[in-house]
Amino acid sequence: MKLRLYLDTSVFSAYVDERAPERRRETMEFWERLPEFEAATSEVTRREVGRVPDAAQRERLLRLVEEVAVHAVTDEMRALAKRYMEAGIFPTGNRNDALHVAAAALTRQDVVVSWNFRHLVNRRRRAAINHLNVSSGLPTIDIVAPPEV
């Protein structure tokens, strides 16, 4: 059985971001290994990518998004994201980060893959997410950067 990965928007963005060549290289190396996994994202990513101002960049990103399964955002995901925010795990301004994690948890992904060290790839936040998930009857989830997969 393949490991199920949820990719947040930062992974797609890093693939095309020429301002951070090392991160881009590591993301491209990760992308080459993507067939080893079941990769997914959600409509949150598609919406975030859809707001990229540069049309050519936006098209490149949307093509990358289409390479993985895209889950619709459900009311259950919105409710879980709200619970994360109410618990203080995510500040209210980070609704999309909470939605990424909720989408990953509720679609039974094993790992959230992200370059967002401030709001996602963070040991304290991961512990709080997993505490809330377990108390809600949901599985734990790992949150790591692409080189860690």
ABEGO torsion letter per residue (X at the ends): XBBBBBBBAAAAAAAABAABAAAAAAAAAAAAAAAABBBBBBAAAAAAAAABABAAAAAAAAAAAAABBBBBBBAAAAAAAAAAAAAGABBAAAAAAAAAAAAAAAAGBABBBBABAAAABBAAAAAAAAAAAAAAGBBBBBBBBAAAX
